[in-house]
Amino acid sequence: MQYVSSLGGPRVMIPTSDIGHWIDELGTSPTPDNGIYGLACSINDYGGIISPWGTPLLIFGDDPSDIFYLADEYVGLLARWVGAESFERLAAFAIAEASTDSWDEQIEIEIVDEAMTIMDTYTFHDAPAPRIHLAMQIGMYKLYSRYAESSDAMAIIHRLE
């Protein structure tokens, strides 16, 4: 199961080949008020796009909950675990909720590299933190996002198409 966690900040979907560039630009003392980390922290929605060096990067903002990748659903189904009795309940809930057409946000992103990674924005070289690795086709995608809850699960759901 692929997932990514956070120390409290946003996550970024970035071409895998640009991870070193991100880390180098992040520097040794990133703050949420400036630099590339500040740019990522400025996204207050479920998702948003930044292009710090001309490459569109998808930022998952708003909530630092762990993000799980449900690989067999849609192009990409991501569920942020806000609350659930088990991972199995979270996954079933996210799959059921993603089949609706009721979304709070919709954004478009251009994928410019086939190898993409979702990772914590606050990271460093050789970080042991988990990351999500995606094999995608180059082109335009839409990210649909919303918060959903039931009596035994709460999640922010992202459907990538």
N, C-alpha and C positions, 0 to 999 in steps of 0.2 A: 504494500500500500504506500503510494507516494503522498507525502504531505510536507507542509512547510509551516514552521512556527515563527514567532517573532518575539523580540525582547520588549515589544510595546509599540513599535513603529509600523509603518506600512510595508507591504511586500511589493515586489516589482517582477513583471514578466519581461524578460530581456533576452536578446539573442545570446546564446551560450558563448559565442566568440567575443562578446562585449563585456563579459563579467569582469575581466581584468581591468578594462577601461573604467567601469563603474567604481571598482574598489580603489583604483589609483586616484580618481577624481574625488572620491569620498574623503580621502585623507585620514589622518590619525585622530582627529578630534571633531567629528561631525556634530553639528547642532541642528535642531529643527528650525532654526531661524535663518540659515544661509547655506549656500552651496547646493550641491546635488541632493543631499539629504533634506535640506530645507525645501527644495522644489518638490520632492516626493511627499513630504509632510504637509504641503499646501493643499493636497487633494483631500477634501473633506467628504466626498461622496463614496459610494461603494467602489467605484472605479473611475479612473481618469487617465488622460494621456499627457505625458511630458515628452519633449524631444530635445534633451540637453545638448546633443551633438548632431542633430538632424535625423536621428533614428527614433521612430516612435516607440515609446516604452509604456506599457500598461501598469499603472499603479493601483493596487488594491488598498484603498484607504478605509477610513471610518472606524474599523474595529480590528483589534489585534488577535482575534481568535485564530486558532490553528485552521489552516485550509487543507482539505483533503481532496485529492483528485480521484474521481470515479471514472476510470478509463473507458469503460464499455458503454458509456452513455453520451450520446450526441457527439459533436466534435470534441467537446470538453465540458464536463460537468464538475464544478468545484463547489464544495460545501464548507462553510466556516462553522465550526462546532461551537455555537454559543451555549447550547445545553442539550443533553440527550442522555437517556439511560445507558446507551451502549453505542458503539460505532455502527453496529448493524442497524439499529433503530435510526440513527442519523442518516445513513446511506439510503435506507428505504424511504424515509421521509423526504430527503432531497430529490430522489428520483421521481417520486409521486408529485411533488410540488413543481418540479421543472417541466412537467408535461402541460402545465397550465399556460395560458398566454397573459397572465397578470404579472407585469413587471413594474418595478418602481423606477428603474433607470435602464437606458439603452445607450451604448456608445459604440462607435466604430473605431477599429484599429487596423492599420496596415501591418501585416506580418512580412518582414523583409528578409527573414532567414528561416530555414527549415528546422534548425535546432534551437529551441527556446527553453528557458529555465525560469521558474518562479522561485524567488528566494527572498529572504529578509533584506530590506534595503540597508540595514546597518550590519555590514558583514566585513570580512577581511579575507586575505589570501589563505587558502587551506582551512577555512572555517569548517568545523565538523557538523554544523547545523544541517538538518535535512533540507533538501530542495526537490522541487518537482521538475522532471525533465520531460519535455513534450517534443514530439516529431510532428511538424505541421507543414502544410503547403503554403508557399508564398502567395499572398493575396489579401483581400479585404475580409475582415471578420466583424461580427457584431457580438458584443458582450451584453447579455441581459442579466440584470441583477435585482434582487429583492430580499427583504426580510420576511420570514414565515415562521409561524409557531403553531404548535398543537399542544395537547395536554402533556405530552411527554417528549417533545423535541422543539428546539429553537435553533434556527440557522439563517445565515445569509447565504443565498444560493446564487451562483453565477452559471449561466449557460452560454457557452461559446459556440458560435456557428459561423 
